[in-house]
Amino acid sequence: GEIDVQPPGRGHVRAVNLSRFLTELDNLRAALTRANQAGEIVFGLRLALALQDAWYSERREGHAWLDRFLAADLSTVPPMLVAKALFWRSQLTWPTYEQRRQAVTDTERAVAIGRGNGESAALVRLLVGAATAQDRTDAFAEGAKLAQEAVDLARESDDGGLLSRALARLASCRQALGETGEAESLARLREDIA
């Protein structure tokens, strides 16, 4: 199935109600602990990812659970589940430069997996995430290359929202590179799509 790597609050239904999450946190921790101890990596990753929206309020803990499961033997885990876990771990890490560099590494691995999977919509989302991670380390030129690849792939789809998201990231990269005219042109193109 298609990988959902959209950030929370961008038009998709939240997987977890925050107040319910906080009420059930001890039970969820116990389930994650049991999955980790039993080597149930697929279940553990799926559970941790189902909680992705809630982890924004508990960043360190969400990151730590993803760390634990991603440190396991992933040879039997569906590749796109690994890609999604890497992507979401990258979304939970940006306070320090070192953590932002780890986010770049995670998104690069996720993109590599996505390139081998054949799901172009998922790959566009992963490329946009990777471009964002590059921007957060001031690697704007690399971010622009990834965003351009995302735009090129998104143009092949019939998904205007996907193309709009890729164009927004590319415009941001171009702006950061001082290419204001190109950034404005991309922003106008994005408006025409929306």
TORPA-4810 file (N, C-alpha, C, O; in nm, 3 decimals):
<nodes>
NODE_1_0.082_-0.119_0.000_0.000_0.000_0.000_0.085_0.124_0.000_0.207_0.118_0.018_G
NODE_2_0.020_0.236_-0.020_0.091_0.362_-0.027_0.140_0.404_0.110_0.070_0.387_0.210_E
NODE_3_0.257_0.458_0.113_0.315_0.506_0.239_0.262_0.646_0.267_0.258_0.731_0.177_I
NODE_4_0.222_0.670_0.389_0.173_0.802_0.428_0.285_0.873_0.503_0.315_0.842_0.618_D
NODE_5_0.344_0.968_0.435_0.451_1.044_0.500_0.416_1.191_0.505_0.504_1.277_0.504_V
NODE_6_0.287_1.220_0.511_0.245_1.358_0.524_0.264_1.404_0.668_0.238_1.328_0.761_Q
NODE_7_0.310_1.528_0.685_0.319_1.581_0.821_0.179_1.595_0.882_0.082_1.613_0.808_P
NODE_8_0.168_1.585_1.012_0.039_1.603_1.078_-0.019_1.740_1.047_0.054_1.837_1.024_P
NODE_9_-0.151_1.747_1.047_-0.216_1.875_1.029_-0.221_1.923_0.886_-0.259_2.037_0.861_G
NODE_10_-0.185_1.841_0.792_-0.186_1.881_0.652_-0.296_1.808_0.577_-0.272_1.752_0.470_R
NODE_11_-0.415_1.808_0.632_-0.528_1.755_0.559_-0.557_1.609_0.581_-0.654_1.558_0.523_G
NODE_12_-0.482_1.538_0.659_-0.518_1.399_0.681_-0.569_1.381_0.823_-0.537_1.459_0.913_H
NODE_13_-0.647_1.278_0.841_-0.708_1.252_0.971_-0.601_1.210_1.069_-0.519_1.124_1.038_V
NODE_14_-0.600_1.269_1.184_-0.502_1.232_1.287_-0.527_1.091_1.335_-0.641_1.053_1.361_R
NODE_15_-0.421_1.013_1.346_-0.433_0.872_1.386_-0.466_0.858_1.534_-0.528_0.760_1.575_A
NODE_16_-0.426_0.955_1.613_-0.442_0.942_1.757_-0.490_1.074_1.816_-0.433_1.179_1.785_V
NODE_17_-0.590_1.070_1.897_-0.636_1.187_1.970_-0.538_1.208_2.086_-0.512_1.115_2.163_N
NODE_18_-0.483_1.328_2.098_-0.378_1.354_2.197_-0.423_1.323_2.339_-0.346_1.264_2.416_L
NODE_19_-0.542_1.361_2.376_-0.584_1.334_2.514_-0.597_1.184_2.539_-0.562_1.135_2.646_S
NODE_20_-0.646_1.112_2.440_-0.656_0.965_2.455_-0.516_0.905_2.463_-0.491_0.813_2.541_R
NODE_21_-0.425_0.957_2.381_-0.288_0.911_2.383_-0.229_0.927_2.523_-0.168_0.834_2.576_F
NODE_22_-0.247_1.044_2.582_-0.191_1.068_2.714_-0.255_0.976_2.819_-0.187_0.932_2.912_L
NODE_23_-0.385_0.947_2.804_-0.453_0.857_2.896_-0.401_0.714_2.883_-0.386_0.644_2.982_T
NODE_24_-0.373_0.673_2.761_-0.331_0.535_2.733_-0.179_0.518_2.724_-0.131_0.411_2.689_E
NODE_25_-0.105_0.622_2.756_0.040_0.621_2.736_0.109_0.503_2.805_0.195_0.439_2.744_L
NODE_26_0.073_0.473_2.928_0.137_0.360_2.998_0.108_0.228_2.927_0.198_0.144_2.914_D
NODE_27_-0.015_0.208_2.880_-0.049_0.085_2.807_0.027_0.078_2.674_0.073_-0.028_2.634_N
NODE_28_0.038_0.191_2.607_0.111_0.194_2.480_0.260_0.166_2.502_0.322_0.093_2.425_L
NODE_29_0.314_0.224_2.606_0.456_0.196_2.639_0.475_0.047_2.667_0.573_-0.012_2.622_R
NODE_30_0.382_-0.013_2.740_0.392_-0.156_2.771_0.385_-0.238_2.643_0.460_-0.335_2.628_A
NODE_31_0.296_-0.202_2.552_0.286_-0.275_2.425_0.413_-0.259_2.342_0.461_-0.356_2.283_A
NODE_32_0.468_-0.139_2.338_0.593_-0.116_2.265_0.707_-0.193_2.330_0.791_-0.251_2.260_L
NODE_33_0.712_-0.195_2.463_0.817_-0.269_2.534_0.807_-0.418_2.504_0.908_-0.482_2.476_T
NODE_34_0.686_-0.473_2.510_0.668_-0.616_2.482_0.708_-0.649_2.338_0.773_-0.750_2.313_R
NODE_35_0.670_-0.564_2.245_0.707_-0.586_2.105_0.859_-0.582_2.089_0.916_-0.665_2.018_A
NODE_36_0.922_-0.488_2.154_1.067_-0.476_2.146_1.135_-0.599_2.206_1.227_-0.655_2.146_N
NODE_37_1.091_-0.641_2.325_1.152_-0.755_2.392_1.128_-0.885_2.317_1.213_-0.975_2.319_Q
NODE_38_1.012_-0.896_2.251_0.979_-1.019_2.178_1.034_-1.019_2.036_1.017_-1.116_1.962_A
NODE_39_1.099_-0.911_1.997_1.154_-0.904_1.862_1.047_-0.887_1.755_1.069_-0.920_1.638_G
NODE_40_0.931_-0.836_1.795_0.821_-0.813_1.701_0.839_-0.674_1.639_0.766_-0.580_1.670_E
NODE_41_0.937_-0.665_1.552_0.979_-0.537_1.497_0.870_-0.475_1.409_0.843_-0.355_1.418_I
NODE_42_0.807_-0.557_1.325_0.703_-0.503_1.236_0.589_-0.446_1.319_0.544_-0.334_1.294_V
NODE_43_0.542_-0.522_1.417_0.434_-0.472_1.503_0.478_-0.347_1.578_0.404_-0.249_1.585_F
NODE_44_0.598_-0.349_1.632_0.648_-0.234_1.708_0.659_-0.109_1.623_0.620_0.000_1.666_G
NODE_45_0.711_-0.124_1.501_0.720_-0.008_1.412_0.581_0.043_1.375_0.556_0.163_1.374_L
NODE_46_0.491_-0.050_1.344_0.355_-0.007_1.308_0.287_0.066_1.422_0.221_0.167_1.401_R
NODE_47_0.304_0.016_1.543_0.244_0.083_1.659_0.308_0.220_1.681_0.239_0.319_1.701_L
NODE_48_0.439_0.224_1.677_0.509_0.352_1.696_0.467_0.453_1.589_0.451_0.571_1.618_A
NODE_49_0.450_0.406_1.466_0.410_0.495_1.358_0.263_0.536_1.366_0.226_0.645_1.324_L
NODE_50_0.180_0.448_1.421_0.039_0.485_1.440_0.027_0.601_1.537_-0.073_0.674_1.537_A
NODE_51_0.127_0.618_1.620_0.127_0.724_1.720_0.202_0.850_1.673_0.230_0.939_1.752_L
NODE_52_0.235_0.855_1.543_0.322_0.961_1.492_0.275_1.101_1.527_0.357_1.186_1.561_Q
NODE_53_0.146_1.128_1.518_0.099_1.263_1.552_0.120_1.294_1.700_0.160_1.404_1.735_D
NODE_54_0.093_1.196_1.784_0.107_1.217_1.929_0.253_1.235_1.969_0.281_1.303_2.067_A
NODE_55_0.344_1.175_1.895_0.486_1.187_1.931_0.534_1.331_1.923_0.637_1.364_1.983_W
NODE_56_0.465_1.417_1.852_0.508_1.556_1.847_0.505_1.620_1.986_0.580_1.713_2.013_Y
NODE_57_0.418_1.569_2.074_0.417_1.623_2.211_0.518_1.549_2.300_0.551_1.596_2.409_S
NODE_58_0.565_1.436_2.253_0.663_1.354_2.328_0.778_1.317_2.234_0.810_1.200_2.217_E
NODE_59_0.839_1.419_2.173_0.940_1.398_2.069_1.050_1.298_2.107_1.077_1.204_2.033_R
NODE_60_1.111_1.319_2.221_1.224_1.233_2.260_1.181_1.088_2.272_1.251_0.997_2.229_R
NODE_61_1.064_1.067_2.331_1.019_0.930_2.350_0.985_0.865_2.216_1.022_0.750_2.192_E
NODE_62_0.917_0.937_2.130_0.886_0.882_1.998_1.011_0.847_1.921_1.021_0.742_1.857_G
NODE_63_1.108_0.937_1.928_1.236_0.914_1.861_1.305_0.792_1.920_1.361_0.710_1.847_H
NODE_64_1.302_0.780_2.051_1.369_0.667_2.118_1.306_0.534_2.077_1.377_0.437_2.054_A
NODE_65_1.171_0.528_2.068_1.107_0.403_2.026_1.145_0.369_1.883_1.175_0.253_1.853_W
NODE_66_1.144_0.467_1.795_1.184_0.440_1.657_1.330_0.396_1.651_1.365_0.307_1.575_L
NODE_67_1.415_0.459_1.732_1.556_0.417_1.741_1.567_0.269_1.776_1.641_0.194_1.712_D
NODE_68_1.495_0.229_1.880_1.503_0.089_1.925_1.465_-0.008_1.814_1.536_-0.105_1.788_R
NODE_69_1.353_0.018_1.749_1.306_-0.075_1.647_1.393_-0.070_1.521_1.415_-0.172_1.457_F
NODE_70_1.442_0.049_1.485_1.528_0.059_1.366_1.667_0.002_1.390_1.739_-0.026_1.294_L
NODE_71_1.705_-0.015_1.516_1.836_-0.075_1.547_1.833_-0.227_1.536_1.938_-0.292_1.539_A
NODE_72_1.715_-0.283_1.524_1.700_-0.430_1.516_1.735_-0.480_1.376_1.760_-0.401_1.285_A
NODE_73_1.737_-0.610_1.362_1.754_-0.671_1.230_1.629_-0.641_1.148_1.519_-0.685_1.183_D
NODE_74_1.644_-0.567_1.040_1.531_-0.523_0.960_1.513_-0.606_0.833_1.436_-0.569_0.745_L
NODE_75_1.585_-0.717_0.824_1.583_-0.796_0.701_1.446_-0.852_0.665_1.420_-0.879_0.548_S
NODE_76_1.359_-0.872_0.763_1.227_-0.927_0.734_1.117_-0.821_0.740_0.999_-0.853_0.727_T
NODE_77_1.155_-0.697_0.759_1.059_-0.587_0.769_1.032_-0.532_0.629_1.126_-0.511_0.553_V
NODE_78_0.906_-0.509_0.593_0.877_-0.451_0.461_0.956_-0.322_0.440_0.955_-0.234_0.527_P
NODE_79_1.024_-0.309_0.327_1.110_-0.193_0.305_1.040_-0.059_0.321_1.099_0.034_0.377_P
NODE_80_0.917_-0.047_0.274_0.851_0.082_0.287_0.811_0.113_0.431_0.794_0.230_0.466_M
NODE_81_0.796_0.012_0.515_0.774_0.036_0.658_0.901_0.094_0.720_0.894_0.185_0.803_L
NODE_82_1.016_0.042_0.679_1.144_0.097_0.725_1.159_0.241_0.676_1.200_0.329_0.752_V
NODE_83_1.124_0.265_0.549_1.135_0.401_0.494_1.047_0.497_0.573_1.090_0.607_0.606_A
NODE_84_0.925_0.456_0.603_0.834_0.541_0.678_0.889_0.568_0.818_0.882_0.681_0.867_K
NODE_85_0.943_0.466_0.883_0.999_0.483_1.018_1.118_0.578_1.015_1.131_0.664_1.102_A
NODE_86_1.204_0.564_0.915_1.318_0.655_0.902_1.271_0.798_0.880_1.321_0.893_0.940_L
NODE_87_1.171_0.812_0.791_1.118_0.945_0.763_1.063_1.009_0.890_1.096_1.123_0.921_F
NODE_88_0.980_0.935_0.964_0.920_0.994_1.084_1.021_1.018_1.194_1.007_1.113_1.271_W
NODE_89_1.122_0.932_1.204_1.227_0.961_1.302_1.295_1.093_1.266_1.329_1.172_1.354_R
NODE_90_1.315_1.116_1.136_1.377_1.242_1.095_1.290_1.362_1.131_1.342_1.470_1.159_S
NODE_91_1.159_1.344_1.132_1.068_1.453_1.166_1.073_1.487_1.316_1.036_1.596_1.357_Q
NODE_92_1.119_1.393_1.394_1.126_1.415_1.539_1.263_1.463_1.585_1.286_1.479_1.705_L
NODE_93_1.355_1.486_1.491_1.492_1.526_1.528_1.534_1.650_1.455_1.570_1.645_1.337_T
NODE_94_1.530_1.763_1.524_1.597_1.877_1.468_1.652_1.980_1.564_1.702_2.082_1.516_W
NODE_95_1.646_1.965_1.692_1.696_2.072_1.778_1.844_2.106_1.761_1.877_2.224_1.755_P
NODE_96_1.931_2.010_1.753_2.073_2.039_1.740_2.121_2.009_1.599_2.057_1.934_1.525_T
NODE_97_2.234_2.068_1.562_2.288_2.043_1.429_2.315_1.895_1.409_2.285_1.841_1.302_Y
NODE_98_2.372_1.829_1.508_2.401_1.686_1.496_2.274_1.605_1.470_2.272_1.514_1.388_E
NODE_99_2.167_1.640_1.541_2.041_1.570_1.520_1.984_1.601_1.381_1.923_1.514_1.318_Q
NODE_100_2.002_1.723_1.334_1.956_1.756_1.199_2.036_1.677_1.096_1.981_1.637_0.993_R
NODE_101_2.165_1.655_1.121_2.246_1.572_1.029_2.195_1.428_1.030_2.192_1.363_0.926_R
NODE_102_2.154_1.377_1.147_2.096_1.243_1.155_1.967_1.237_1.074_1.939_1.136_1.010_Q
NODE_103_1.889_1.344_1.079_1.765_1.349_1.001_1.796_1.341_0.851_1.723_1.277_0.776_A
NODE_104_1.904_1.405_0.808_1.945_1.396_0.668_1.979_1.251_0.633_1.936_1.199_0.530_V
NODE_105_2.055_1.187_0.719_2.091_1.046_0.696_1.967_0.959_0.689_1.956_0.874_0.601_T
NODE_106_1.874_0.979_0.781_1.750_0.901_0.780_1.671_0.922_0.652_1.624_0.826_0.592_D
NODE_107_1.656_1.048_0.611_1.577_1.073_0.490_1.649_1.022_0.365_1.583_0.979_0.270_T
NODE_108_1.783_1.027_0.364_1.856_0.970_0.250_1.831_0.820_0.241_1.811_0.767_0.131_E
NODE_109_1.833_0.751_0.355_1.805_0.607_0.354_1.661_0.581_0.311_1.635_0.488_0.235_R
NODE_110_1.567_0.662_0.359_1.427_0.645_0.322_1.407_0.665_0.172_1.333_0.590_0.109_A
NODE_111_1.473_0.766_0.115_1.462_0.792_-0.029_1.521_0.675_-0.108_1.464_0.632_-0.208_V
NODE_112_1.634_0.624_-0.062_1.694_0.508_-0.132_1.598_0.390_-0.134_1.585_0.323_-0.236_A
NODE_113_1.532_0.364_-0.024_1.433_0.257_-0.018_1.316_0.290_-0.111_1.270_0.205_-0.186_I
NODE_114_1.269_0.415_-0.104_1.157_0.457_-0.188_1.186_0.447_-0.335_1.097_0.413_-0.414_G
NODE_115_1.308_0.476_-0.375_1.346_0.466_-0.518_1.336_0.322_-0.567_1.305_0.298_-0.684_R
NODE_116_1.362_0.227_-0.480_1.357_0.087_-0.519_1.219_0.025_-0.508_1.200_-0.091_-0.543_G
NODE_117_1.121_0.102_-0.460_0.990_0.046_-0.434_0.888_0.066_-0.544_0.795_-0.013_-0.556_N
NODE_118_0.904_0.169_-0.625_0.813_0.191_-0.735_0.687_0.268_-0.701_0.599_0.282_-0.787_G
NODE_119_0.674_0.318_-0.580_0.557_0.398_-0.542_0.594_0.546_-0.560_0.651_0.607_-0.471_E
NODE_120_0.560_0.602_-0.676_0.607_0.737_-0.707_0.550_0.843_-0.612_0.622_0.936_-0.577_S
NODE_121_0.424_0.831_-0.570_0.368_0.931_-0.478_0.444_0.928_-0.345_0.476_1.032_-0.289_A
NODE_122_0.472_0.809_-0.297_0.547_0.797_-0.172_0.687_0.854_-0.189_0.738_0.922_-0.100_A
NODE_123_0.749_0.827_-0.302_0.884_0.878_-0.326_0.884_1.031_-0.331_0.976_1.094_-0.281_L
NODE_124_0.781_1.090_-0.391_0.774_1.237_-0.393_0.772_1.291_-0.250_0.843_1.386_-0.218_V
NODE_125_0.690_1.230_-0.165_0.681_1.276_-0.025_0.815_1.259_0.047_0.857_1.345_0.125_R
NODE_126_0.880_1.147_0.021_1.010_1.123_0.084_1.114_1.223_0.034_1.195_1.272_0.113_L
NODE_127_1.112_1.254_-0.095_1.206_1.352_-0.151_1.182_1.491_-0.093_1.278_1.563_-0.063_L
NODE_128_1.057_1.529_-0.076_1.026_1.659_-0.015_1.078_1.661_0.129_1.135_1.761_0.173_V
NODE_129_1.057_1.551_0.202_1.109_1.543_0.339_1.261_1.549_0.342_1.319_1.612_0.430_G
NODE_130_1.325_1.482_0.247_1.472_1.484_0.241_1.523_1.624_0.206_1.624_1.668_0.261_A
NODE_131_1.452_1.693_0.116_1.491_1.830_0.082_1.478_1.921_0.205_1.563_2.007_0.228_A
NODE_132_1.373_1.901_0.281_1.353_1.979_0.404_1.466_1.953_0.503_1.519_2.047_0.563_T
NODE_133_1.503_1.827_0.519_1.612_1.792_0.611_1.743_1.857_0.565_1.819_1.908_0.648_A
NODE_134_1.769_1.856_0.435_1.890_1.921_0.383_1.888_2.070_0.413_1.990_2.128_0.453_Q
NODE_135_1.772_2.134_0.394_1.761_2.277_0.420_1.793_2.310_0.566_1.853_2.413_0.595_D
NODE_136_1.754_2.222_0.656_1.776_2.248_0.799_1.923_2.239_0.838_1.961_2.278_0.948_R
NODE_137_2.005_2.186_0.747_2.150_2.184_0.772_2.221_2.283_0.680_2.343_2.278_0.664_T
NODE_138_2.143_2.373_0.621_2.194_2.475_0.530_2.254_2.417_0.403_2.335_2.483_0.338_D
NODE_139_2.217_2.297_0.366_2.261_2.234_0.240_2.154_2.263_0.134_2.089_2.172_0.083_A
NODE_140_2.137_2.391_0.102_2.027_2.435_0.018_2.038_2.381_-0.125_1.937_2.348_-0.186_F
NODE_141_2.159_2.373_-0.179_2.175_2.323_-0.316_2.132_2.176_-0.324_2.064_2.136_-0.419_A
NODE_142_2.172_2.097_-0.226_2.131_1.956_-0.225_1.980_1.946_-0.204_1.914_1.863_-0.267_E
NODE_143_1.926_2.029_-0.118_1.781_2.032_-0.099_1.709_2.066_-0.228_1.606_2.007_-0.259_G
NODE_144_1.763_2.162_-0.303_1.700_2.201_-0.429_1.703_2.086_-0.530_1.606_2.066_-0.604_A
NODE_145_1.811_2.010_-0.534_1.818_1.894_-0.626_1.710_1.792_-0.592_1.642_1.741_-0.680_K
NODE_146_1.696_1.763_-0.463_1.594_1.667_-0.420_1.454_1.719_-0.448_1.367_1.645_-0.493_L
NODE_147_1.432_1.847_-0.420_1.301_1.907_-0.445_1.269_1.908_-0.595_1.155_1.885_-0.633_A
NODE_148_1.369_1.934_-0.679_1.348_1.931_-0.824_1.310_1.791_-0.869_1.221_1.774_-0.953_Q
NODE_149_1.376_1.690_-0.815_1.340_1.552_-0.847_1.196_1.523_-0.805_1.122_1.456_-0.876_E
NODE_150_1.157_1.575_-0.689_1.020_1.557_-0.641_0.920_1.623_-0.738_0.817_1.565_-0.771_A
NODE_151_0.952_1.744_-0.782_0.864_1.816_-0.875_0.852_1.737_-1.005_0.742_1.719_-1.057_V
NODE_152_0.965_1.690_-1.058_0.963_1.614_-1.184_0.875_1.490_-1.172_0.797_1.460_-1.263_D
NODE_153_0.889_1.417_-1.062_0.806_1.298_-1.040_0.660_1.334_-1.019_0.571_1.266_-1.072_L
NODE_154_0.635_1.440_-0.944_0.497_1.480_-0.916_0.425_1.525_-1.043_0.304_1.506_-1.055_A
NODE_155_0.497_1.584_-1.135_0.436_1.627_-1.263_0.382_1.508_-1.340_0.287_1.522_-1.417_R
NODE_156_0.442_1.391_-1.321_0.397_1.270_-1.390_0.268_1.214_-1.330_0.202_1.131_-1.392_E
NODE_157_0.233_1.260_-1.211_0.111_1.211_-1.145_-0.005_1.305_-1.174_0.013_1.413_-1.229_S
NODE_158_-0.123_1.262_-1.137_-0.241_1.348_-1.150_-0.276_1.413_-1.016_-0.388_1.460_-0.997_D
NODE_159_-0.183_1.415_-0.924_-0.208_1.464_-0.790_-0.157_1.608_-0.777_-0.038_1.632_-0.756_D
NODE_160_-0.250_1.703_-0.789_-0.213_1.844_-0.781_-0.159_1.881_-0.644_-0.070_1.965_-0.633_G
NODE_161_-0.213_1.819_-0.539_-0.165_1.848_-0.404_-0.021_1.806_-0.386_0.058_1.876_-0.322_G
NODE_162_0.013_1.693_-0.441_0.150_1.643_-0.434_0.245_1.735_-0.509_0.353_1.767_-0.459_L
NODE_163_0.204_1.777_-0.628_0.287_1.869_-0.706_0.300_2.003_-0.634_0.408_2.063_-0.632_L
NODE_164_0.191_2.050_-0.574_0.194_2.176_-0.501_0.294_2.170_-0.386_0.369_2.265_-0.364_S
NODE_165_0.294_2.060_-0.312_0.386_2.043_-0.198_0.531_2.042_-0.247_0.618_2.103_-0.185_R
NODE_166_0.556_1.972_-0.358_0.693_1.966_-0.412_0.738_2.104_-0.463_0.852_2.144_-0.442_A
NODE_167_0.646_2.175_-0.529_0.680_2.310_-0.577_0.708_2.406_-0.461_0.798_2.489_-0.469_L
NODE_168_0.631_2.392_-0.352_0.654_2.477_-0.235_0.793_2.455_-0.178_0.862_2.551_-0.143_A
NODE_169_0.836_2.329_-0.169_0.969_2.299_-0.115_1.076_2.352_-0.209_1.175_2.410_-0.164_R
NODE_170_1.058_2.332_-0.341_1.157_2.381_-0.437_1.166_2.533_-0.432_1.276_2.588_-0.439_L
NODE_171_1.052_2.601_-0.421_1.054_2.747_-0.412_1.130_2.792_-0.288_1.208_2.887_-0.293_A
NODE_172_1.109_2.723_-0.177_1.179_2.756_-0.053_1.330_2.737_-0.070_1.409_2.819_-0.024_S
NODE_173_1.369_2.629_-0.135_1.512_2.603_-0.160_1.573_2.712_-0.248_1.681_2.763_-0.220_C
NODE_174_1.501_2.746_-0.354_1.551_2.849_-0.446_1.564_2.985_-0.375_1.659_3.060_-0.397_R
NODE_175_1.466_3.015_-0.290_1.472_3.139_-0.213_1.595_3.140_-0.122_1.665_3.241_-0.113_Q
NODE_176_1.621_3.029_-0.057_1.737_3.018_0.033_1.868_3.031_-0.043_1.968_3.077_0.012_A
NODE_177_1.868_2.991_-0.170_1.987_3.003_-0.254_2.003_3.144_-0.313_2.098_3.171_-0.386_L
NODE_178_1.908_3.231_-0.281_1.915_3.368_-0.334_1.857_3.381_-0.473_1.874_3.484_-0.538_G
NODE_179_1.789_3.279_-0.520_1.728_3.280_-0.654_1.583_3.326_-0.642_1.489_3.248_-0.665_E
NODE_180_1.566_3.452_-0.607_1.434_3.508_-0.576_1.339_3.500_-0.695_1.223_3.462_-0.679_T
NODE_181_1.387_3.534_-0.813_1.302_3.530_-0.933_1.248_3.390_-0.960_1.130_3.372_-0.989_G
NODE_182_1.336_3.290_-0.950_1.294_3.151_-0.970_1.196_3.108_-0.861_1.098_3.039_-0.889_E
NODE_183_1.222_3.149_-0.737_1.133_3.115_-0.626_0.994_3.175_-0.649_0.893_3.108_-0.625_A
NODE_184_0.989_3.301_-0.695_0.860_3.365_-0.721_0.787_3.298_-0.836_0.665_3.282_-0.831_E
NODE_185_0.860_3.258_-0.938_0.800_3.188_-1.052_0.739_3.055_-1.007_0.629_3.019_-1.049_S
NODE_186_0.811_2.983_-0.923_0.760_2.855_-0.871_0.638_2.876_-0.783_0.544_2.797_-0.787_L
NODE_187_0.638_2.984_-0.704_0.523_3.014_-0.619_0.400_3.045_-0.704_0.290_3.003_-0.670_A
NODE_188_0.418_3.118_-0.815_0.305_3.147_-0.905_0.254_3.019_-0.970_0.133_3.000_-0.984_R
NODE_189_0.345_2.933_-1.010_0.306_2.805_-1.069_0.226_2.723_-0.967_0.127_2.658_-1.002_L
NODE_190_0.269_2.725_-0.845_0.198_2.654_-0.739_0.058_2.710_-0.720_-0.038_2.634_-0.702_R
NODE_191_0.045_2.841_-0.724_-0.087_2.904_-0.712_-0.179_2.863_-0.825_-0.298_2.841_-0.804_E
NODE_192_-0.124_2.851_-0.947_-0.203_2.810_-1.062_-0.257_2.669_-1.046_-0.364_2.637_-1.097_D
NODE_193_-0.184_2.585_-0.975_-0.225_2.446_-0.954_-0.335_2.437_-0.848_-0.428_2.358_-0.858_I
NODE_194_-0.320_2.522_-0.746_-0.414_2.516_-0.632_-0.550_2.569_-0.663_-0.638_2.569_-0.577_A
</nodes>
